[in-house]
Amino acid sequence: MKIDALKKVCVAGAGQMGRQIALTIALHGYDVYLTDSVPAALAQTDTWSRDYLDGRVSKGKMTSEQADAARARFHLVPTLQQAAAGSQIVIEAILEDREIKRSFYFELGGIVGEDTILASNSSYMVSSLFQDCVKTPSRLANMHFFNPALVLKLVEVVKGEHTAPDTVELIVEFAKKIGKTPIRVNREIDGFVVNRVLRAIRDEAYFLVEEGVCTPEDLDIGVELGLNHPMGPFRLLDLTGIDLNYMSMEQRWKDTGIKPHGYDIAKQMYESHLWGRKTGKGFYTYGET
């Protein structure tokens, strides 16, 4: 496939990341078909997309014509078959559960052609975990967006041993076409590039809080004002989701046998449904949800 021949993109998963990825694609001139196994997620996405585009128009960030054009390219469909059939690129942004993802890729393999690019947005599950689920593993890679995907420019393109070089190049080129700045991750590694750096900061942050050296709030202030980071590690965890952080820690403990710093804190918050912004409370409180 050549990028100039791209006519249809599928995004699977209408959660916060999936819907933002899909709308970004529509805003940059491509027809995108977003699907989710939960009908309510698509209904919520419809309302959200209309509100977002109307807000951009009212703030003078885009014209009503531009908003209408994006709406016309932003398709919400109830089944993976409708979304993926005929797509040249499928971006998977479903629940971060290995078995659910494996089932998804098995189903997807029966729908798409052998030349279709399969890109996982997973922030920590490498694409080689799913290579046996698809007919052409050479077309499978990670394409990791950052939250919020409508705003942040970075995309990590991760090449597994199974991934063909031209697959990487196509994903890199596509990322540029939708206004992103891609970086190449030349081999699979847990956490890729950015999250490995972030993890080192977060591990130390959790350690300092566990040891009673400081509170999460004071640590965030220190990092924001002392290191000039736009957001401290605990504010960032609230944004990206304590649930995802806990699941990542759980997998990391299983894989390494080493209990991560902050595991008990994250586990307690996960079980109490204190997942950050998405539930209205995490390390900070965000009001009614």
Sequence and secondary structure as in RCSB ss.txt:
>XXXX:A:sequence
MKIDALKKVCVAGAGQMGRQIALTIALHGYDVYLTDSVPAALAQTDTWSRDYLDGRVSKGKMTSEQADAARARFH
LVPTLQQAAAGSQIVIEAILEDREIKRSFYFELGGIVGEDTILASNSSYMVSSLFQDCVKTPSRLANMHFFNPAL
VLKLVEVVKGEHTAPDTVELIVEFAKKIGKTPIRVNREIDGFVVNRVLRAIRDEAYFLVEEGVCTPEDLDIGVEL
GLNHPMGPFRLLDLTGIDLNYMSMEQRWKDTGIKPHGYDIAKQMYESHLWGRKTGKGFYTYGET
>XXXX:A:secstr
  GGG  EEEEE  SHHHHHHHHHHHHTT EEEEE SSHHHHHHHHHHHHHHHHHHHHTTSS HHHHHHHHHHEE
EES HHHHHTT SEEEE   S HHHHHHHHHHHHTTS TT EEEE  SS  GGGGGGGSS GGGEEEEEE SSTT
T  EEEEE  TTS HHHHHHHHHHHHHTT EEEEE S  TTTTHHHHHHHHHHHHHHHHHTTSS HHHHHHHHHH
HS  SS HHHHHHHH HHHHHHHHHHHHHHHS   TTHHHHHHHHHTT  BGGGTBSSSB    
